[in-house]
Amino acid sequence: MKLAATIFILNACYITLNTFRTMLVVRRQKLWAPLLAVLEEFVYVIALAIALKNIDSPLNVIAYTVGFGLGIYLGIIIEDHVALGYVNFQVTVNINNDDKNYEQNKQLPEKIRDHGYGVTETWGYGRNGTRLIMNILAPRKADRRLMTLVNELAPDAFIMVNEPTHMSGGFWSKEVDQRFRKATHRD
């Protein structure tokens, strides 16, 4: 039983590190991903050696596989907590003069800016009229908060979220972080 617990813990640690490291690679963390990979492989070699040496027990095999599943879960939880990078929200609302939400939607960019987010406005035309399209950059740590804010201010908004891999120019990164920190301290 003690051996199965050791196999479970080691494999859960290995897969947690593996999952988190993979997410760092996707986010192009050129320093942290390789450093974490060294620790990950150290744990992997130990876990695999113990597991293969004791593969004859079904309990050890179960411990290895359940540790694998738990490791993926923990890796995702850690990555969510660290929340590296940024998200870009594209929010589209109806802005026709005869729409019941016209005034509310027209003021939406300023209301979002008041919460510390950078908003770029553009106008578009859909099948049923004029649309206000807003691009909002936010730290990933703020994505749920921003989604909640937009849903409160414009429940009928169409929202699309993506994670940029490269940014250049404009006020982006550092200024977004500074504005967001200032706004969160006001709340």
N, C-alpha and C positions, 0 to 999 in steps of 0.2 A: 504493500500500500504506500509506503514511504517513497519507493522508487517511482511509482505511478504519479505521485504528487510532484516529485522532482521533474519528471518528464513533462507533466502538465504545465508547471510554472515556467520551465525553460522554453518550451515551445510557445507559450503565450507571450513571453518576453520577446522572443525572436520575431514572431509575426507582428507584434505591436511595433517594434523598431522597423521592420520591413515595410509595413503599411505607411508609417509616418515618413520614412525615407523616400518611398515612392512618391508621396505627395510633395515632398521637398524637391524632388527631381522635376516633377511636372511644373512646379513654380520656379524652376531654374535657380535654385539655391546652390550655387557652385561651391561654396565652402562647406555648408552644413550637411548637405547630402552625402558627400564622400566621407566626412568624419563620422557621421552616424553609421555609414555602411561598414566601417571597420568594427565598431562595437557590435553591430548586427551580426556580422559574419563570425565573430568570436563566440557569441552566444549560440549561433546556429551550429557551429562545429561541435561544441560541447553537447548540445541537445541531441543532435543527430547521432553522435557516437554512442551516447547512453541509450537512445531509443533503439538503434540498430542492434546493439549488443543484447538488448532485452526484448526483442520483438516477439519472442515466443509466448508472451503473456497477452491475452486479449485485453486485460485491464490496462496494460501499458499502451497498447494501440489506441484504445478509447481515450486515454489521457492525452496522447499526442494529438489526436484529431480534435478533441474538444478544446485543447489549448490553442490549436490553430484558429478555430472559430472565435474564441475569446480574444485572441491577439488582434484579429481584424477589427473587432468591435472597439477594443481599447485604442488602437491606432487611430481610428476615425474620431473617437471622443477627444483624444489629445490634439489632433489636428484641428478639430472644431474649436477647441479652447484657445489654441495658439493663433488661429485664423490669420495666416499670413496673406499679404497682398491686398488687392482692391477688388471691388465689384462695380460694374457699371450698370445702372438701371436705365432703361429706356421706358419712359412713362408717356403714354398717349391718352389724351382726353379730348372729348368733344368740345368745341369752342364756337359753335354756331350761335349767332345773336338770339335766335328764338329758342335755344335750349334752356331748360329750367335751371341747369347748373352753370350757366354762362359766367356769371359774376364770380362764383366760387372757383371755377376752373381757371378763369383769367388771373386770379390772385394766387393760384397754386404755386408758381415758381418762387414768389417772394416768401410765402409761408414756409416752403421747404428750405430756402436760404436762411430764414430766421432760426432754423434748427441747426445751422452750421454746415450745411451741404452746399457744394458748388452745383449750380444748375445752368445748363446751356439750353436755351429755347430755340426751337425751329417750328415752322408751320408746315403743315401738309394738308393734302386733300384726299379724303376717302370717298367711298361710295355715297355716304350720307352727309357729306359736307366737310367743313374745315376742322382740322385737328391741331392741337397744340402738342408738340413732341418735345419732351424734356430728357436730356441726358444728364444723369446725376452720378458722379463718382463718389464712392465712399470706401472707407477701410472695411475689410471683410468682417471685422468685429462688429460693425454697425449694420450689417445687412438685414438682420431681423427687425431691428429697431426702425430702419428706413422703410421696410416693407409695411410695418404696422402703421407708421406715420402716413404713408401714401394712401393706404387703405382707409384710414380714418378721414383724411382730407378729401379724397376722391374715390369713393367706393366703386364707381363705374370705370375706373381707369384700367387700361390695358397695360400690363407691366411685363417687361422682358428683362431678365438679368443675365449678364455674362461676366466672366472674369478675364480682364485684359492681361496678356502676357508681356506686352511691351507698351511703354508710354514715353512720350517725349514732348517737351515744350509745354506751354500753357502754365496754368497754376497748379496742375495735378499734384502729385504725391505729397511733398512736405507741407504745402499750404493747405491741402485737404485735411491732413492729419491735425495741423494746428487749429484750423477752423472747427473741426469736429470736437477737439478737446475743449476748446473755449465754450462751445455750445453745450456740451454735456455737463460742464461745471455749472452752467446757469440753471439747468433743470433740477 
